[in-house]
């Protein structure tokens, strides 16, 4: 079929047009979406960089060569944020900085047209949202500190400098490979000469402090007495144009030649102004430097095919326990694949055994006390219980172990009781919550009082109460065994797009992730015992994104992890029971969107590597384990301040009959300390090293003649004995392997 000629609107909104005679009116469709886009030149060879949105409304960056204009050389997709990106490009280093208005993240990429490739360098998390971004000229950089780029972030009430530094072992010399000659500040031609056809280029100058010319340019438009003075000295990293602003730094790391020190699997994002603002912003979290790392590829499950990526917003997308992963498939009949975590690697291309649920999947979860039992809620208002063999699915399952019937409309979500065996709660479009005795296969309790869609439900840590958040803007707490009506009710998130609710701080507070009236994602913290009071005790606004944040709370550390389906970022906060309630930690960022996260039991964490949480990240074609670690110096000791005895929540504390009869229980606790590790609280204290007398004090006691004679004698002695080590060989510093 002949291709459709692009319309004028297409050319204006989506395409790149080069109207000069040299390019013979070249035009190409740059981005499939007509939203805001920007274009900039990469080099003089005709390479362009465009920033816009694709057909799925995801932000994307594309690299073009005007000599081969039919298709882009390379492209990357960032996320589904509706905010347009602000691009800043440095042609000397090939660094590209991207930031969205109203967002806190600065993306950094390296552009290599010769490869061609767009390589992610890092993602910098700022303290405040960006209202604008500007690049500082190369002549203002502190080249002796290996500062290759500096940008200025405009926030609501401040201008914050962000420096990008390349780690080098020596900062006492000029690194020519990092700082090629750049364009100077003297024009190559006058306006009249350019109009006459002069194409002279601006003279390039060296950034070496000792080789910079002192010539300053004076515009002919200004009298000589009013011409501004142009400094040729590089500014230090602590000031910017005399404003007195403290310049935070962002350590620049890249898998390319700029800095070979970044592990390709690390998603660690640091906050550049955290240290400088810590005293102003108040208390900070002990987990603020937490790092997320994708584990080695030999732990991944790859070659996934036919995933169902359109599960309802109330569903997490998939579920996992320490043995199995259950993933809904796109095929008809509500098929679910069950994979074994103990068998990583590439899945076979041949069809695999699945669960034939018989109806589209609306939610699914594993029984915490029975690793082989999987509950699947269907759109036909039924809950089916399936039993998986210990070695995984050997054949396709057609008949469930049991079917729970009672709801009259499609089911939203299902949750097992945290303490009692065989107790399951479910919410439905019939605006009711029902509690089931799974073993008996019957409905035991019904909770009413909802007037609109139920977004989420959660059991309290002690198993006595159940909380819900719904589209009618209400948060409710029930005592299921006492009454079918809510025990407490109060206002919840204003936005009606979706929400999640969990209990935190030992059940004293309720954490709700939802949307405000402007569709901005936010976290709200409520006192569980005083919902009727109205307002939450704390609210944190995050960003603008269409997906609901799904929270996971680690009760041992008080750290909550939040991310949405289709996001590239995992927000991490420590939740404390007093002001300011939310302590922000470093986020984990990845280069491509994920389809969901599931966190594994605490026993799966490697305590020897100070790992406080481990998750499974679902991507389009793979499942990848992600370890969240806290940097510690003495890793040979057990960090008992991070690992209190954890609850044995994989064993029931009481039976279903006992709980329904009014009994309560609590889990036993288990120490995570290996027998061969000593707690860090009992580690021997380091013996302080003896401080040497400064050389200045020693030299003051010698006469000039004595100093000369001793220096000459030492030089002769060293020349006579080449095997004698030099004085600097005795000094201790950074290990050589840290520079690898």
N, C-alpha and C positions, 0 to 999 in steps of 0.2 A: 504494500500500500504506500502511496506517496505520503511524505511527511507533511503535516499541516504547517503552513507558514505562520510564524509568530505574529500575534496582533500587536498594535502599538502599545496597548496596555501591558502586554507581556514584556516588550522591550524596555518599557519605562520602569517596571516594577521588579523584574526578575532577571534581566539579562545584562551581559557586559557588552558594550558597544565601543569600538575603537574607530572614530571617524576620520582619522588623518589619512593622507594619501599613502603613507608608508604601509598602513595596515589594510588599505582597500576596504574600508567600512566593514570590518569583521564584527560578528555578533554571535553570541552563544547564550543559551539558557543557563544562567549561573545557579539558581536555586529554584526548586519546584514550588516554593511558597512565596506569595507576594508580600510578606511582612518586611519590616525594615531590614536593609542589608547595607553593607559598606564594602569599599574596594580600596586597595592600596598597592603601590608598586613594591616589588621585592628587590629587584636589581635592575641594572641597565640593559640586561640581555633580553628583557621583555617578559619577565615572570610577574604574575599578578597574584594577589591573595584576596579572596572574597569571603565575607562573613554574612551568614543569613540563616534561613530556616528551610528544612526539607519538607517533603509532602506530609510527613507525620508530625509536623510542627515542632521538630527537634532542632536545636541550634547546631549548625554545622559550619566548618571552615574548609575551604577548597583552594587548592593551589593550581594555577593555570600557566601555560606557556603560550604566548601569543603566536609563536611560530607553528604550534600544533594546537589550534584553538577548538578542535572538535570535541574534546573531552578533557576533564581535569586530570592533572598529574597525580594528585593525592587528595584525600579528603578525610576528615575526622568528624564524628558526631559527639556532641558534648552531653546534652540533657534535654529535658522537655520544658525547660523554663520559658515563660512567654517574654522575658525581658530581652531586649536587643543588646548585643555585645558591643563594647567599645574596644577596638583593636589599637594597640601601640606596637610598632615594629622598629627594631634596631638593625639596620642592614649590615653593620660591622660584625656583629656576633650572630645574626640570624635569629635573635630572640623575639618572640611574639608574646605580648601580654594581652589577655582578654579579661574583661570585667563587665558585669551587667549592672545597670543602675538599680539600686535597691537591694543589691546582694553583697555578701561578705567575702566571697571567694575571688581570688585573682588566679587565673589559669596562666601557666607559663609553658610555651612550646618552643622548640627549636625548628626552624624552617631550613631545610636543605634542598634547594631546587636541583642540585646536581645529582641527588640520589635517585628520584625525588622522594621526600618523606617529610612528614610532620611528626616530630618526636616529642612526647610529653616530658617536661623537665620536672616541674613540681606544681603543687597547688597551695597557695598561701591563704590561710584563714585570717581575716582581719577582725578586729574587735567591733567595728561599726560598719554600717552599710555604706556602699559607695554611691555618691551622687554625681561623681565625675572622676576623670582620670587624666593625668597629663604626664608627659615624659620630660625628664630633665636633660638638657644638652650634654653631650659627651665631655665637653671641656670642664664641666662642673663635677665630674666623678672623681672619687678618691682612688686613683689608679694604683697607688702603692698598697692599698688595702684590698686589691683585686676586686674592686667594685665595677662590674661590667655594665650595670644598668641601674637607674634609679627612677622610680615613678612617684608621683604625688597623688594620693587619694583624697578626694574631697568628700568629707562626711557632712553631717547636719550642722556641726559646730566647730570643725577643725580641718586643717590640712595636714595629712600624715604622710611623711616620706617613707618609702619602702625601698631598701637597697637590696640588690641582688649581687651576692658575693660568690666567687669561685674559690673553694678551699685550696690553698696552696701552702706547701710546707714553709716556704720563705716569703715573708712580706717585706724584706729589706731590699729587694731588687725589683726592677721593672720587668714585667712579663710581656714580652713583645707579641707572643702568640695570642694573648687575650685582647690586646689593644692594637689592632692595625691602624694605619693612618686614617684619619677621618676628615670630613669636609671642614674647612676652616670657617671663620666668621667674616671673611672679606669677600665681597661680591666679585664674580668673574667678569661682569660687563655691566655697563650702565643701562638704564631703561631705553635710551635712544639707540644704543648699539644692538640690544636684543630685538627691538622692532625692525632694525635694519637687516637682521638675519644672523647676528653673531651668536654662535652656539658654544662659546667658551665655557668650560667647566670650572667650578670653584676649586681653588687650590687646596690640596690635601695637606694636612699638617700632622706632625707626630704628637702623640699624647704623653710622651716621656717628659716629665717635669723639667728636666735639664735641657731639652731640645726645643721647647716651645718658643715660637717667635713672640716678641713683645709688641708687634705691630697691631694697632687697634683701628677699627674701621669707623670713619666719621661720615654720616649721611650728608649729602649735599642739600637735603631739605631743611637741615637745622643749621643755625648759626654756630660757628665754632665754639662760642662760649657756652652754648646750651647742649652741646653734644655729650651724650652719656659716656662715662668712662667704662671701658670693657676690660675686665680683669682677665689675665691669662693664667692666673694661678688656680690650681684645682682646689675646690672646696674640701674641707674635711668632712668626715662622715657624720659629724654631730651637729652641723649647722646647715642651713639652706637659705642663701641670699640674705643673711643677717637677720632672719626672722626669729632665731633662737629656738626653733622647733627641734626636738630631739629626733634623730633619724633612726628608727628601728631598722634592723637588717633582716633580710630573708636569705638564708644560706642557699645558694644556687647549686643544685646537683643535677647531673644529666648523664644519661647513658652514652652520650657522644663524647667527643674530644674535649669539650669544655671542662667536664669534671667527671672522672670515671668512678665516683665513690658511691653512687646510689644503686641499691639493689632493685632490680626491675620489678620485684613483687611487692615492694613496700608502698603503702598508701598513706604514709605519715604526712600530715599537714600541720605545720607549725604556725602559731600566731605571732607575727613579727613584733607587735607592740605589747605583748603580754608582760614582759619583764618591766618595761618602762612605765606601764600603767597599773601594775599590780598594787602599788601603794595607794593609788587613787581609787581603784575599783573595789578595794576591800579584800576579804578573804578569798583565797584561791584553793582549788581542789588539789589534794595529794595525788590525784590521777590525771592531772592536766597534761602531762607529757606522755600519755598512753599512746602506744604505737600499734597500728594494725598491719599485719603482714600476711600475704597469701602464701600458704605453705607450698612445698615443692610439688612439681608437676606429677610426681609419682603417687601423690595422694589424691589426684583429681579423678573424677569420673567423666569421661568425655564421650563424644559421638552421640549425644542425646538428640532425639528426633521427634517431631510431632507434638511438642509441648502445647498445652492449653494455656495461653497467655491472656485469656479473657475471663478468668474466674472473677466472681463478684468482689466488690471492694471490701466486704466484710470477711473475706477469706484471705489467709496469708499467702496463698498461691501454691504452697506445698507444705509438707510436715515431715519431721524427722525425730527419731530417737537415737540412742547410741549404737543401734545396729542397722536400722532400715531407714530408707528415704522413700516416701510415697509422693508421686507427681501425677497430677491429672493430665490426660492426653487429649488432643484435639479431636480424635476420632469419635464417631457416633456411639451412643450407648453408655457414655460416662466411663470410659476405660481409665484405669489408674495403673501406672507402672510402679513396681516396688523394687528398689535397688539396694544392694548390700554395701555398707560402708567398708566392710572388711575386704571387699574385692574391687579396689580402684583400678582404673585403666580404661582402655577404649572398649566401648560396648560393641557387640557384634552387629554387623549390618543386617543380619537376618531378623525377622520378627521375634519378639520376646514374649513370654507369658505375661498376662496382665489380669487385672481384676475387672470383670464385666459388671459394672454397678447397675446397669439397666436404666439409669436416668442421669442427666447431666449433673455434675458435681457442684454443689454450692459451698461446701466446707468439708474438711476432713481433719482428723487428729488421732494420734496414737494414745492408747491407754497407758498412763504413766506407770501402772503397777503390773502390766502384762505386755511385754515387749512384742508379742506376736499378734495382739488384737488391734485392728484398725477400724475406726468408726468413720463412716462416710455419710454425709447428709446430702440428699438429692433434691432436685427441683420438684419432685413428685410428692413432697411433704413426708417422706419416709427417711428413717435413719437405719442404715444397714451396717451390721457388725461382721467383719471378715477376720478369719484366722489365717495367719501366714505361717508357713512351715519355718522351722528354726534355720534352715539353710537358705531361705528365700523362696521365691516362687519357682516351682518346678513345672507347673502347668497352669493353664488359664483357669481362674476361679469363676464359676457361674452362679453358685448358690451361696448366699451369706450364712453365717452362723446363726444370726437372729435378725429380725426386722422389727423396728419400733414404729408403731402407728399411733397417731393421736392429733398431730397438727393438721389443720385443714387447708393450709396454703404453704407455699415454698418456704424452706427453712433458711434463716440467715446464717447462724453460726452455732457451733457446739463446743462445750468445754467439760472435761472430766473434773471431778472433785479432787482437790489437792491432798486430802487426807483419807477419805473413805473410799474403799474399793467398790467398784461397780455402780457409782453414782455419776450420772451424766446430765448436764443442763443444756437446753437448746432454746433458741429464739426463732420466731417465724414471722411471716407476713401477716398472720392472723393476730399480731401484736400481743402475743402471750409468750411467756417463758415457762417451759415445762421441765420437770426434774424426773428422771427415769431411774428405775432399778434395772440395770442392764442384765444382770444374771436372771432376774425373774421375767424380763422382757415386758415390763408394764410401767405405765405412768403413775407416779406417786404424788406429785405436787404440781400445782399450777399457780403462776404469778401473773397478776393482772395490773392494770393501771396505766399502761402505755397508750398514748393517743396518736402515735405515728411510728414510722419505721424504727426498729431497734438496731442501732449501729454496732454495739458491742456489749458484751457482758463479761464479768470477771468474778471469780470466787475470792473471798478474803483469805489471808494466809492461815487463819485458824479454822477456816471452813465453816464458820457460823453464818456469814452473811454473803450476799450476792449483790453486786453493783451493776447498773446498766446506764448507758447513755443513748439517747434516741434523737430522732430528727425533730421532735417537738421542742428541742432546746432544753431538755431536762436531764439531770443526773439523779438517779434513784438508788436507794439502798434498801434491800429486802432482808428480812429474817425468814427464810422460806418455811421453817418448821413451826413458826408462830402465826403467820398471817399471809394471805395472798396479796394484800395491798402493801405498798411501800412503807417501810419504817421511817424513811426520811426522803425528802424530795427538794431539789433546789435547781436554780438556773445553771445551764451548761454552756457550751460554745454557741456563739451567735450564728455561725455559718451552718448551713444544712447540707453540706456536701459529703460529710462522712466524719467519723470520730472513732477513737479507741480509748479504752479505759483500763487501768491496772491499779492495784493497791501497792503503796510504797511505805517506807519507814515503819515497818512492822505492822502495817494495817491502820496506822493513824491518819494517813492521807490518801487521797485518790488523785492519780495523775491522769489527765485527759488530754489527748492529742487531737486537735480538730482544726477548724478554720474560723477566722473572724468574719465580720461583715464585709470586708474587702477581699475575701478569698485568700488571705495570707495565712499560712500554717502557723499554729501557735500551740504552746503547752500551757495548761492551766492546772494549778494545784489546789485541791479542796481539802478542808478538814472533814474527815469522814463522819464525825459526830455532830457537825453543825452545818449541814448542807442548806438548811433553811435560812441561814444567815445571809445567803445571797451571793456575795462576791467571793471569788477565789483569793487565797492568801498570796498567790504569786502567779504572774503571767509572763511568758517569754515568747516573743514573736520571732519567727525564724526566716522564712522566705516565701516566695510565691511558686507553687507547684500544684498540679492537679491531683497528685496521689496522696492518700492519707498516710501519715506517719504511723508505722507499726512499732510499738515499744516492746523491748525486752528488759526486764529489771533483774539485776543480780542482788539478792537480798544480803549476801555476805559483805559486799563492798558498798552498797547503796548507789551503784552506777547504773544508769539507764542508757540503753542503745536504741536509737530511733532511725528508721529509714522507711522509704516507701517503694512500692513496686515501680520500676522504671527510673529510679534515682541513681545517681553516681556517688552519693555521699551518705555516710552513717554519722548522724549527730550523736555525741556522747556527752552526758551530763552526770555529775554527782548530785544526788538529791539529798539535802540535809533537812532536819526537822525544825530549823530556825532560819531567820533571815540571813542571807538573801535567798535561801531555799534551793536555787539552781546555781551550781558551780560548773561553768563551762570547761570542757576538756577538748583536747585536739580531736578533730574529726578524722575519719578514715575516708579517703577519696580514691576512686578508681577511674580509669579512662573511659570506660563504656558503661552503659546502664545495666543494672542487674534486674532480675525478675522476682527476687525475693530473698529473704534471709531467715534462717532457722538456727537457734542457739542450742548447743549440746549441753548435757549435764556437766556439772563442775568437775566430776571425776575424770572427764576427758581432757582437762587442761594439763599442760606440762608445767608443774610448779617449779621445776628446776630452772626453767627459762622465764620465771615470773609471769606466767600466762594466767590472767584472771578470767578470761572468757574465750570460748571457741565457737565459731559459727560456720554454717554452710552457706555459701553464696551460690544461688542458682542463676546461671547465665543461659543464653539462647541454646547452647549446645554442650554445656558442661556444668558440673558441680565442683566448687573449689572450697576447701577448708581455709578459714581466715582465723589467725591467732591474734588476740589482743593482749599485748604485754606492757608491763610497767617497767621502765628503765631503772635498774638497781645496780649498784657497784659490786656488792658482795653476793654474787649469785651462788657461791658455794654454800651459803647458809639458807635455811628455810625462812622465807619472809612471813613470819607468823603474824605480823601486823596486817598483812593483806589476806591471809587465809585463816580466819577463825574456823572453829569446827562447823562444818556444813551440814545442813539437814539431809537426812537420808530420805528424800522425797520420792524415791523410786520404790519404796516399800510402804504399804498402807498402814495407817495408824489405828484404824478400826474398820469394822465391816459395814456394809450398807444398812443392815438391819439395826446395828447399834447407833449409827448416825441418825437414821430416821426415827429411832426411839428416843432421841434427845441427848445422846452421849456425845462428848467432845474428846478430842485427843490431840496429841502433838507428836511430831516426828522425833526419832532419835537423832543424835548428831554424831558425825564421823570426822576424825582428824585427817587432813590431807597431807600431813608431814610424812615423807619417806623415813624409814627407820635409820638410814645412814646419813641423814642431814640434821645438823644442829640448828635450833632456832636462832634467828639473828638477834633476838633479845638476849640470848645467853652467849653470844659471840664475844671472844676476848677483845678488849679495847686495844686499839693500835697504840704502840709506844711512840710518843712524839719524837721526831727526829731532832738531833742536836743542831741548832742553828749555827751556821758558820759566821765568823766575824766578817763584815763587809770589807772588800778590798780597799775601799777608800780610807777606812780607819787604819788599816795596816800601812798604807802608803804614806799617810800623814806622819808616821813615826820615823820615816826614813828621810835622809837628805837626798838631794838630787844626784849627787855623785854615787851614793850607795845604790840608788835605784838603777842607774846606768850600768854599774858593775854587775849587779845581780841579774839584770836582764841579759847582758852579754854572756855571762857564765851559763845561764840557762839555755841560750840559743846554741852555744858551742856544745853543751852536753847533749842536746837533742840531735844535733847534726852528727855527733860521734856515735850515737846509739840509735839506729833507725827502729829497733824493736821496742824501744821505750814508748809507751802510749802518750799521746798528747793530753794536756790538762782537760780539754773539752770532752775527752773520752770517758772521764769519770762522772760527767754530769748526767743526770737522769732526765728524760723528757718523754715525749710521746713515742710509743712503739712504732717501728717502721711499718708494721702490718696495718696500722690504722690509716695509712696513706694509700693503701692499695685500692 
